[in-house]
Amino acid sequence: MYDRMQTLTDEMLQKIHSASMTVLKQTGVAFNDAKALALFKENGFKIVDETVFFEESDIKKAVESAPSTFKVHARNPEHTVSIGGDDVVFLPAYGAPFIATEEGRQRTGTMEDYNNFCKLVQTSNVVDMNGYLMIDPADVPAKTQGLDMVLSNILYCDKAFMGCQTNREIAGDLVEMLAIAFCDGDKSKLKDKAWSVSLINALTPLQFSDEMTGALMELAAHGQAVIIANMVIGGTSGPVTLPGMLTLINAEVLAGIVLAQLVNPGTPVIYGSTSTATNFKTGAAAVGVPEQAALVSATAQMARFYTLPSRSGGGLCDAHVADAQAGYEASMQLQTAVRNGVNFILHACGQMGGHISQSYEKFLMDEEYCGMLRKLMKPMEVNDEELGLEIKSINEAGIGGQYLTQPRTFKLCRSEYFQPLLFSHESHDAWKRNGSMSMEKRAGKALTARLESYQKPHIDLGIEKALVAYVDNRKGK
């Protein structure tokens, strides 16, 4: 396939790999967790204090152990998703503390907001998986909010979902709740299937915190999928050049993958990054910029180099309102991720303000754009049967004829072309009659109808009671 974005040659990919191997062997990666260090030592790794040093053979063994594709199973089997290969899944934004309002203000996120995003995911025909931390709910205790969010994921949505991973204890809660929901309370059965995906972030440069390391080990031990990711910020937490950033990204991600495979060979892992450049005017990360899109492309290519599924950010932007800047930046990141073969697109819908806020309106706008990208990527069927039907219709219309009243047009007019809900293709007069609304206004109107039409998916009452009782017990109620 021809594409003007840079395709890294095998030689280039090998050079980045080799540079990362040098870093892993000479500088190493710090794992601030005693159990992880003991496991590395048990397997013959060189360790100095908390720093683990890696040989290329260690990387090769781990990469070969990790599956190139896997499934994340859903409460409703119809929503089970495949990760890897040519598959792509869209997920909502992750980690924002604030809700962005239409007027450009920010307000603190609540558990009601979190539940609303679960409902939007459930009612979406585009978003494939439910997220986690879609908003950071300030009205529930931080220590136990992971329990509330996982409970909402299971009760309000029957799609596959992301899980909590704040630390080893919280990851253990996820394991217990997955067992209750899907395995009759038997944790030993979890290894058979991945029921969740959790995000494990490196502490750049070249570290994994004790919290992330503990969560990674707990989840891998029970066969649950993990994204090994980082956010290298070029010029501050990482090298200023893209090749230098890729070397650091690669070294950190591979080190995390090695640990996952040492804990449990065959653990499903996703190679991920949402790295970007520094805004040297402010010192903060620049989100939605072309350098970030270039890294999205390169990260996907590095993942394929190791035959691993890939993760990137999706509709990323630095804008604080759902304006033209938000649209341009988000579309650049999303289209790059889709066209370059990213498998797991986090932040596909709703992200605003450089990960600081989440927008209901932009969620719906991004969702529609993701649907357009799916249509754009759908292959044309070019075969003798289809062309035969087309030749027949062309001959029937003849020279100077029309196709509007042809039976084939009647049959396909509602399915052949993408049907937008928010993008306006009205005449100016029709647009004025319908209120002269911007796309953001139309999204706000659609949001109300969407949430009002939501119906909670069925769940076994005994399972729901057991999950609620577990959460209440852990919260000390």
N, C-alpha and C positions, 0 to 999 in steps of 0.2 A: 504494500500500500504506500502510495506517495504522500508525504506530509512534509511541510516546510519546517516543522520543528526538528531540532537536531536529534538524529538517531546516533547514539554512541556506538562506535565500532567495537568489535570484540576486543581489539587491542586496547582501546580506551577503558573499557570495563575491567579488563585484566590489570591495567595500570592502577586503577582505583583500588581494586582488590589487593594488589601487592602492597600499595602504600598503607592500606588499613592493616595488613598483616604485620608490617614493620612497626606500626604504632602499638598493636596488641602485644607484640613480642618484646619491644624495647621499653615502652611506657606502661602498658597494662591498663587495667580498669579496676577501680576500687569498688568493692562490694561491702557495704557497711552492715553486715549481718553475720553473726557467728556461725549459724547453721549453714549458710551458703559457703563460707570459707572452709568449714569442715568438710563439706561435700566436695569442693574443688580439691582440697588436700587429699582426700580419700581416693580421688581419681588421678592423682599424680601431677597436678598442676603446680607450677612454681608460684609461691606466695611470699610476699614480703609485707608484713603488717596486714593491712586490708587490701593490698593490691594483688590482683591475680594476673599472671602473664600467660599468654596463649601461643600455642604453636599452630601453624597452618593445618596440621593434621587434626587438631581439635575442632577447628571450624568445619573442616570437610566432613568429619564424622557427624557433627550436629546437624549440618544442613541436609545430609543424606538421610538422617533419622526423621526429620520433620516432613509431614505430608505436603505434597504440592497442591492438593485440593482437599477440602473437607466440607462437611455439612454442619450448620448450626440448626439444631432442631427446635421447633416451635410447639407451643401448647396446642395450636391448631396445625396439624401436619401439612395442611395446604400452604402454610406460610413458612415452612422450613426452607432455608436458603443454602445455596452452594457458594463457597468462597474459593476463588482460585481460577486458573485457566482463563476462559473468555468471559466468565461471569462478572457482573458488577452489582453491588448492592448499595443503595442510598440510605443514609442514616441522618437523623437531625443533629443540630449543633450540640456542643458539649462544653460545660464548665462555666457558663456565664453567671455572674452574680446578680445582674440587673435585667429587667424587662425594658426594652426600648419602646417608647410610645410614639404614636403618629406625629406628635408635635416636636419630637426630638429630645424629649426629657427622658430621664431614667428613673425607674422605681425599683425598689428591692423585690426580688423574686420570692414567691411563696409556694407552699405545697399545692395550693389550688392551681397555680400556674403549671407546676410539674404535672399534675393530673390532666390538665387541659392538653398539654403536649402529648401525653400518652393517648388521649382521645383523638387528637389529630393524626397521629401515626396509625391508630387502629382504622380510621376512616379513609386513609390515603390509598389510592391505587398506584402510587409512585414510590413512596417511602417503604422500603422492604423490611427494615428491622427497627425495633424500638431502641432508643438510646439509653444513656444513663447521665445523670447530672445535666439534663437538658436545660435546667435552671437550678441554681444553688438556692434551695429554699431556706430563707433566713428565719422562718417562723417555727422551725423544728430544731431540736438540739443537734449541733454539728457532730457530736460524738456518735449519735445513732441515726442520723438522717439517711445513711445508706440503707438501713433496714426499711425505712418508709418508702424510699424510691424503688427498691427492688419489689416490695409488696405492690406498689402501684403498677409497676411494669407487668406483673403477673396478673393482677386483677382487672386492670382497665384495658389490657391489650393482649391478644392471643398470638402475636407475632414473636419471632425470635428476638432476643434483646441483649443489650450490654449489661454487665454486672458491676458490682462495687469492688473496689480494690484499694481502699485507703491504706490498709495495713494488713498484716497477717490475720488479726482477729476479725476484721470486717470481711475479709475474703472468706474466712471460715464461716461467717454468717451466711454469705452467699451460697456456699456449699451446702449448708444445712437446709436453706430454703429451697434450693434446687432439688435436693433429695425429697423433701416433703411434697413439692409440686409434681415431680416427675418419676420418682423412684420408690414410692411407698415408704419414704423415710429412710431408705437403705443407701447410705453414702457409697457403699462398695460398688453399686450399680452405675454410678455416675461416669466411671471411666469408659463405659461402653459408647457413650455419645457426648458430643459437645452440646450443652444446653445454653451456653452463654459465651460472650466474648468480653474480655476485660482489658482495659488500657493500662499498660505498664510503661511508664515514662522514665527514661534515663535522666540522671541529674547531670546535665552537661556542664563542663566537659569531663568525660571519662569516669563517671561515677554512677552507682545505683544506690539510692537511699535505703536505709534499713526497712522503711515502710514498704517501698515498692518491691524490694527483694523478697521480703517475707510474704507479700501478697502473691508474687509470681510463683514462689515455691508451693504455697498452699493450693493455688489453682491448678498448677501443673500436676501436682500429686493426685488430683482427682480428674485429670484428663480434660479440663476445661480450657477453651481456646484463649490465647492471649495475644494482644498486639504488642510487640516490642518496638517502642517508638521513642522519638526525641524531638526537641525543638531547638536545634542549633541556630543561633542568631549570628549571622555573619558579621564579623568585625567587633563583636563584644564577647559572646560566649563561644565563638568558633572562628576559624580563619575567615578572612574577608573575601577570598575568591571562592567561586563555586566548586572547582575541583578540590580545594582544601576542605570546604564544608562537607562535600560528599565523602571524603576520606574519614572525617570524624563521625559523620552520620553512620557510615557503614561499620566502623569499628565498634561503636556503642551498641548498635542493633545486633550485630553478630555475637557480641559478648553475652547479651541477654538471652539470645536463642540457645547458646551453649548451655547456660544454666537450666533453662526449661527442659532441654533434652537430657541433661544429667539427672534431673529429678525424676523424669518419666519419659523415656524414649518414645517418640511418636506423638508427643503433645502437639496439638495444632497451634501453629504460630503464624502471625502475619507480620511481614516486614513493613515498618511504617515510619513516617516522619511528617512533620508539618513545619519544617525548618524554613527560615526566611532571612531577609537582610535586616540590617539595622537602619533605622531612620536616624541619621547622624544629626539632624536638627533637634531631636528630642531625646535620643538615647534609647528609645523604646523599639520594640520589634515593629517592622513595617509589614502590614498584613494586606494581602490582595495585590501585591506588586508583581511586575513581570519576573523578577528574580525568583519569587516563590513559585510561580508557575513553571519556570525552567527546572526548579528542584523537584516539583511534582513529577515532571516527565522523567527526569534522571533517576529518581527514587524507584519509579515503576520499572525502569530498565534494569536497575541493580537487583531488584527483587527477582526479575525473570532470569537474570544471570545465575542466581542460586536456585532457580525453579521453586520459588516461594510465592505465596499470595502477597499482594501489596496493599498498603493503606496510605491515603493522603487526606488532606483537608479538601473541602468542597467549595461551597459558596462563600468564600472568605472575603472580607472587606474591612476597611478601616472607617467606613462611613458611619455616621450616627443617626441618619435617617435613611429610609428606603428610597433614595433618590437615584439620579443617573450614575453617580459615583459608585453607589452600592451595586447597581445593576452591572456596570462595566467590569468592576473588579471581580464580583462573584461569577459572572459568566466566563471570564477568562480562566479562573481557577477550575470551575466545574467542567468546562469543555476540554481543558487540558487533561484533567483527570480521566474523563471518559474516553477521549480519543487515544490516550497513551496507555490504556489498558489497566488502570488502577482497579482493583477488585472490591475494595472496601472503602467507600467514600464517606468519611465522617464529616460533620458540619455541612452536609449537603443542603440543609434547609434552616434558615433563620438566623445565622450568625451575623452579628453586627459589632462595630466599634472595636475591632481588633481583639475579639474574644471576650470583651467586657459585657456585652449585652446580647440578648436574644429578642427577636421581634416576631410577634404573631403574624403581622402582615407580610414581612419578608419570608417567613416560613412558607406561606401559601404561594408567594411569587416565585421563590426558588423551586418549590415543588412543581409548579407548572413548567418552569424552564427545564427541570430534570426530565419531565415527560417529553418535552420537545427534543432533548438530546437522545432519549431512547428511540424516538421516531427517526431522528437523523442517522443513528447507528444501525437501524434495522436494514438488513440487506435486501436488495431488490431480487425478486424471483425472476430469473431470466431462463426460461426453458421453452421447449417446443410447444407445449400445451398452452402456456400463457401467451406466447407470441402468436399462436394460431388464432386465439380468441381476439387478440388485438388486430390482426390482419383482417379478420372478418368484419370487425366494427369499422375499420378504416375504409374498407371496400364498400360497406353499406352506406356510410356517410358520403362517400364520393368526393368529387372536386367541389369545393365551396360549400360543403354540407355542414351539419352541426351534430354535436354529440350529447346535448343536454337531455334529449328524450329517448336516448338509446337504452334498452333494457339493462345493459351492463353498467351504465351510469346510475340508473335507479338502484341497482343491487349494491353498488359499492360507495355511493355518495356519502354515507354516514361512517364508513369504516376505512376508506382508503387514505384519507388525509387526517392530519392531526386536528383535533377539535379543541381549541382553547376555551378556558373558562374565564380567565382574567385578562388576557391580552385582547385588546379591542381591534376588531377589523370592521367596525361600523362606518357608515358614511358620517360626515360631519353633522348633518342634520339629525341623524339617528342618535349620535353620541350626545348632542345637546338635549334631545328629548329624554334621554335616559339619565340626565342629571349632570352632564359634562364632568364626569368623575375621572380622576387620575387612576392609574392602576392600583396604587396604594389604597385609595378610597374603596375601589371595588373589592380589594382583598379584605378590608375591614368589614364590609357588608357580607362577604362570603363566609368570613370567620364566624359570625353570629349564627348563620344558618347551619354551618357545619357542626358546631358544638351542640346546637339544639337538636340536631338529627342523630346525635351519637346514641348508640345502644351498647350497653356493657355486654361483652361476649360471655357466653355461658362458661361457668367453672363449677366443678363438683363442690357442693356445699361443705362436705367434710374436709376437703383440701383447703378451701378458703378459711374455714374456722381454725384449722391447724396452723396455717401460715400466720393468721392474725394473732393466735395465741403465742406463737414463737416470738413474734415481734414484740408483743406486749410484755412477755416474760423477760426478754433481753433489755427492754427499756425500764424494767423494774415496776411495772404497773401492777 
